[in-house]
Amino acid sequence: MNRLIQFFIILSIAGCTFSKTKDVKSIDIFDKILLVMKSRNLADLETYFGKPKTIELSSGDTAFDDYYFQKTKENPSLNVFVNRKTKSIYSLSLNYGVKFDAYAYLKKRFKDYKWIETELPIRTDLDYAEEIHRVEIPELGITFEYDNQDPLRRPQSIFFK
């Protein structure tokens, strides 16, 4: 009888250990980016995304370098703007070309944060209809625009600052 009780105790302990390892949440691309933006550290950037494919002088501001990370199986392509003197990350741009309703996914993914959404003025110089909306999530430093006429409401880029 004692052996049977010991067996069940060992089985329950092993079961608890197994269930804990099963519940470990894997981090997604947004978790990685938010961790990097929190630290603004190049070592963290390389930990999650590897070495950049290219490092070039930023065309917009010579105080910054543009680190380009090519798309991989695990991650979409990124542009990271790094201060040349301090080597700290200033901002990051994620190319987010997905094949699903990106707006709905992002709304669910960041549901715990305040969204500021504004419709931008209609451009009259185009041969097609568009309804561009800008979304800002100030607490996370996220900004993106999407076309509400696009059935998948995909932003081309998501900016982190």
C-alpha positions in Angstrom: 0.0 0.0 0.0 2.9 2.4 0.8 4.4 1.8 -2.6 1.1 2.6 -4.3 0.9 5.9 -2.3 4.5 6.7 -3.2 3.8 6.0 -6.8 0.9 8.4 -6.9 2.9 11.1 -5.1 5.7 10.8 -7.7 3.2 10.8 -10.5 1.5 13.9 -9.3 4.8 15.7 -8.8 5.9 14.8 -12.3 2.5 15.9 -13.6 2.9 19.3 -12.0 6.4 19.7 -13.4 5.2 18.8 -16.9 2.2 21.1 -16.8 4.5 24.0 -15.7 6.8 23.6 -18.6 3.9 23.3 -21.0 2.5 26.7 -19.9 5.7 28.6 -20.7 4.7 31.3 -23.2 7.0 31.7 -26.1 7.6 35.4 -27.0 6.5 36.8 -30.3 8.0 39.4 -32.5 6.3 42.2 -30.6 7.6 40.9 -27.2 11.1 40.9 -28.7 10.9 44.4 -30.1 9.4 45.8 -26.9 12.2 44.2 -24.8 14.8 45.7 -27.2 13.1 49.1 -27.1 13.0 49.1 -23.3 16.7 48.5 -23.0 17.7 50.4 -26.2 20.8 48.2 -26.1 22.5 46.8 -29.3 23.5 43.6 -27.4 19.8 42.8 -26.8 19.0 43.6 -30.4 21.5 41.1 -31.6 20.4 38.5 -29.1 16.9 38.5 -30.6 17.6 39.3 -34.3 21.2 38.4 -34.9 23.7 40.6 -36.8 22.3 43.2 -39.2 22.7 42.5 -42.9 23.8 46.1 -43.4 24.7 49.2 -41.4 24.5 52.4 -43.3 24.6 56.1 -42.5 21.0 57.2 -42.2 19.8 59.2 -45.1 17.5 61.3 -43.0 19.9 62.3 -40.2 23.6 61.8 -40.2 23.6 61.5 -36.4 22.1 58.0 -36.8 23.0 54.7 -38.5 20.4 52.5 -40.1 20.8 48.8 -39.2 18.9 46.6 -41.6 17.8 43.1 -40.6 16.7 40.9 -43.4 13.5 38.8 -43.2 14.0 35.3 -41.8 11.8 32.4 -41.1 11.4 33.6 -37.5 11.2 37.4 -38.0 10.1 39.9 -40.6 12.5 42.5 -41.8 13.5 45.4 -39.5 15.1 48.8 -39.8 16.7 50.1 -36.6 17.9 53.6 -36.1 20.9 53.8 -33.8 22.6 57.0 -32.4 26.1 57.0 -33.8 27.7 58.5 -30.7 25.9 56.7 -27.9 25.2 53.4 -29.8 21.7 53.4 -28.3 18.6 52.5 -30.2 16.5 55.5 -31.2 13.6 53.9 -33.1 12.7 50.7 -34.9 10.5 50.0 -38.0 8.9 46.6 -38.5 7.8 45.7 -42.0 4.5 43.9 -41.3 3.2 42.4 -44.5 0.8 39.7 -43.2 -2.0 37.7 -44.9 -4.6 38.2 -42.2 -6.6 41.1 -40.7 -3.7 42.8 -39.1 -5.8 45.5 -37.4 -8.0 43.0 -35.6 -4.9 41.0 -34.5 -3.1 44.1 -33.3 -6.2 45.4 -31.5 -6.5 42.0 -29.7 -2.7 41.8 -29.1 -2.5 45.3 -27.5 -6.0 45.4 -26.0 -4.7 46.4 -22.5 -3.3 49.7 -23.8 -4.9 52.9 -24.8 -5.3 53.4 -28.6 -5.6 56.8 -30.2 -7.0 56.4 -33.7 -7.5 59.2 -36.1 -8.7 59.2 -39.7 -6.3 61.1 -42.0 -7.6 63.6 -44.6 -8.5 62.0 -47.9 -5.9 62.5 -50.7 -7.6 63.8 -53.8 -4.7 63.1 -56.2 -5.2 59.3 -56.3 -7.0 57.2 -58.9 -8.3 54.8 -56.2 -10.2 55.1 -52.9 -8.4 54.9 -49.7 -9.3 55.6 -46.1 -6.1 55.9 -44.1 -6.2 55.7 -40.3 -3.3 56.4 -38.0 -3.1 54.5 -34.7 -0.9 55.4 -31.8 -0.3 53.4 -28.6 1.6 56.0 -26.6 2.4 53.8 -23.6 4.4 51.5 -25.9 5.6 54.1 -28.4 3.9 52.3 -31.3 2.5 54.1 -34.4 1.2 52.7 -37.6 -1.2 53.6 -40.4 -3.6 51.3 -42.3 -6.1 51.6 -45.1 -9.6 50.8 -43.9 -10.5 50.0 -47.5 -8.1 47.1 -47.5 -10.0 44.0 -46.4 -6.9 42.9 -44.3 -6.3 46.4 -42.9 -2.5 45.8 -43.0 -0.1 48.5 -42.0 3.0 48.4 -44.2 5.2 49.4 -41.3 4.9 49.6 -37.5 7.1 52.2 -35.8 8.4 51.9 -32.3 10.0 54.9 -30.6 
